[in-house]
Amino acid sequence: MMPKQSLLICTDLDRTLIPNGAEPESPRARDYFRQLAALPTITLAYVSGRDQTLVREAIHTYDLPLPDFVLGDVGATIYTCEQWDWQAWEAWANHIAPDWNGHSRTALAALLQDFPMLHLQEASKQNTYKLSYYLNLALNHQRVIDEVQMRLSAHGIHASLIWSIDEPANTGLLDILPARASKRHAIEFLMAQQGFSLQQTVFSGDSGNDLPVLVSPIPAVLVNNASAELKREALQMSRLSGVADALYLAQGDWAGMNGHYAAGILEGIAHYHPEILAPLEFR
């Protein structure tokens, strides 16, 4: 049996826990997050578009707590973490592999090579079950997504196409994954495998590839530094889906902090689970 107050914290990294956006970080916000992560009742999972090498780099660079799990490559990989010993979950790979109907990432890229608007991302940003492109923001990205989806479906490939924006680089990002490989599906798989209920889980994010989780029944936090456009879209979609109670928008002013990055994560957890934060001192 899990402790009564056990909580699975799933958080995106870039511009969510990591303060690498334009807005300022509240002093000590990450210190407080580290205190929270150190509680024996907390299980911590990083849910990121980064691969495991870049997640490790982020932990070093930003002095982040070591996670219990890493859901990397926008949900295409899951690792169990014992300190710095990370082991890939073969069960997850086996779960998502059939969606691509026997096609490799290279074969998918070949099927899409006549789409001139798609520019392959660097090799380091590709994975066995993640094919990633850059896309000019001036293009109608939804039209491109629809055309790519039609091409893949014609070859019996069930794919999830995830659109997001790299704001510092001012470019669009398109990730093609197996249909069952996304941040939401990976979190739900982790919850099922580890026995966490919806009431014992909180997700936090800031960008478009977090949207499927933000508008799901999983209790979620949208940090204050997210764009106004994403906030409006998340609110609208969550209301239409009947899960508005499972979405919290950080506002700032909680514990004297601004609601950006780690401060927003903490504010959201205080909203859903004030008892978890009670033992900690925020000064």
N, C-alpha and C positions, 0 to 999 in steps of 0.2 A: 504494500500500500504506500502511495506517495504521502509525504507530509501534507497536512491540510492546506497550507498556504503555498504549496509549490507552484512555480510560475515559469513558463517557457517564454523567454524574451527573444523574439526574432527581429533583427534590425538590419536594414540596408546600411551600407557603409558610406559611400561618397555623398557628401552634402546631407547626410542624415546623422550618423554618428561622427563621421569625419568632417571637421569644419573647413572644407576646401571650396566653399562657395563665396559669394561676394559679401554676405552679411557677417557681422562680427559674432564671435562666440562669447557666451557668458563666461566670465572667469570661474574656474573651478568646476564647471559643468561636467567635464570628463572625469574629474576627481570623484565627484558624487556618483557618476555612473559606475566607476570602478568599485566604489563601496557597495553599490547595489549588486553588481555582478558577483561580488565576493560572498554574498549571503548564501548559506548552505541550501536554502530553498530555491535558488535560482538556477535554471538551465539556460545557457546563452547560446544562441545560434546567429551567425552572421549570414545574411542573405544578400548576395551581391552579384553584379555582373562581372566582377573580377574573377580570374582564375586563382588557384590556390597560391601560386607564386606571388601574385599581386596582393592577395589578402595577407599573406605573411609579411610582405613589405609594409603594408598599411599598419599592421600591428606594431611593428618596430618603429615606424616613422612617427606615429601619433600616440604611442604609448597606450595602446588599447588592451583591455583584459583579454586573456586567452579564452577562446570560445570552447564550448563542448561539442559544437557541430558547426560545419561550414557548408552552406548551400550556395555553391559557386556557379559561375558561368550562366547567370540568369536562371538558375534552377536546373541546369543540365547535369550537375554533379552534386553529390552529397558526401561529405567526409565526417567520420567520427574522429574527434580530437582528444588525445591524451597529452596534455602539454603541447610539445612540438611534434609529436608522433601522430600524423594524420593518415587515416586509412579510408580509401574510397569504398562506398557501399555498392557492392556488386548487385545487390537486390534492386537498387534504384536503376542502375544501368539496364538490367534485364527487364525491368518494368516498362521503361520508355522506348527501348530499342525497336520493338515491332512497329511502332508508328511510322518509321521511315521505310517500311516495306523492303528491307534488305539493301537499301541504298546507303552508301557512305556519304560523309560530308563532301568529299571531293566529287562524287557523282552528282550531288545536288547542285554544287557550284557549276558543273558542266551543263546541267539542264537550264541554268539561268544566265549563261555567259552572253546571250544575245540581248540582255537588258542593260543598255549602255548607262543608265542612271545609277546602277548598282556598282559601288566601288568596294572591293574586298578590303576588309580590315587586315591589319598585320597578322602574321602567322601566330604570334603569341596570344592573340585575342580569339583564336579559333579553338575548337575542342571537338572531340569525337562526335558529340551530339549538339554542337552549336556552330552554326554558320553565320558569320557576322559581316555586315556591310555598312559603309557610310552612304548617306543619302543627302543631297543638297536640300536645305530647308526651303528653298524657293519652289520646290516641286510639290505637287499634290500627293503627299505621302500615302493617303488612303487609297488613291487610285492605283499607285504602284503596288501596294500591299495586296489589293484585290487581284491584280493581274498575276502577281507572283503566286498567290494562293491557287488561282485557277490552273496555272502551269503545273504546280506540284500535285494538285488533286487529280489531274489528268493522268498522272503516273502512279496513282494509288498511294501517294505519300500524304500522311496525316501530319500536318505541321502546325505549330503555333508561331505566329509572326508577332514579335514584340517590338513596338516602336517607342523610342525615347529620344531625348535631345541632350547632347553634350553642350551645355550652355557655355562653359569657358572656351570650348573650341568652335562654338557656333556652327554645329553640324548635326545632322540627324543620324540616328543609329537604328539599324534594323537587324534584329537577331532572329534567326530561323531555328526553331527547336522542334523536337518531337512534340506532338499535340499534348501529351501528358507531362511534358517537361516545361514548367514555368515556376516562378517563385511561389505562386499559390499552391500548385500541385505538389511541389517539393515540401512546402511547409505542412500540408495536409498529410503527406506520406510520413514525415517525421513525427507529427502528432500521433498518428495511428500506431506507428512502430513503438513509440515511447510512452503511450498511454496518456497523453495530455488532451484534455477536453477544451472546448472553445473558451470556457470560463477560466481556464488555466493558461491561456495563451494571449500574448499581445505582440502585434507587429508594428513596426514604425518604418516610414519611408518618406520620399520627397519627390519622386519623378514618375514619368510615364510608365516605366516598366514595373513600378510598384502598384499601378492602378488596379490590376486584377485582384490583388490582396486587399487593397484599401476599400474596395466596393464589394467585398465578400462578407460572409457571416463572421469571419475571424476578427475579433476586436483589434482595431487598428488606430494608429496615430499618424497624422500628417503634420510634420514639423512646420514651424512658423515660417521658415525660410523657403518653403515651396512656392512656386509661382502662383500668382492670383488665378491664372487660367486653369491650372491643375486643381486648385482648391474648388473652383466653381464646378469643374467637370466631375470631381470626386463626389461632391455634395449632391449634384443632380443625379448621378448614376446610382449612388447609394439609396437615395430616396425612391427612385424608380424601381429598384430591386427590393425595397422593403427592409433594408438593413442599415438605415440611417443611425440607429442606436449603436451600431458597431463601428462607427467612424467618429474620431475625435480630432478636431483641428486645434493644434496648440496656438495659444494667443499671446503668450508671454505674461509677465508679471507674477507667475507662480514662483514662490520662494525668491522673489527679487530678480529672477532671470528673464531672458528675452524670448524664450521659446524656440530659439534656433538650435539646430543640431541636437546634442545630448540634452540640453535644457528642455527641448520639446519632447524628447523621449520620456524623460523623467516626469514632465507635466502630464503626459498622457497616462503613464502608469499610475500616477497619483489620482487621476480621474477614475480609472478602472479598479485599482487595487490600493487604496490609501493605506491599508493595514500593512502592506509589504514595505512601504517607505517609513512607517512609524519608528522602527529602531534606529534609523539614520538621522544624523544631525546636519541640517542645512543652515549654514551661517554665512 
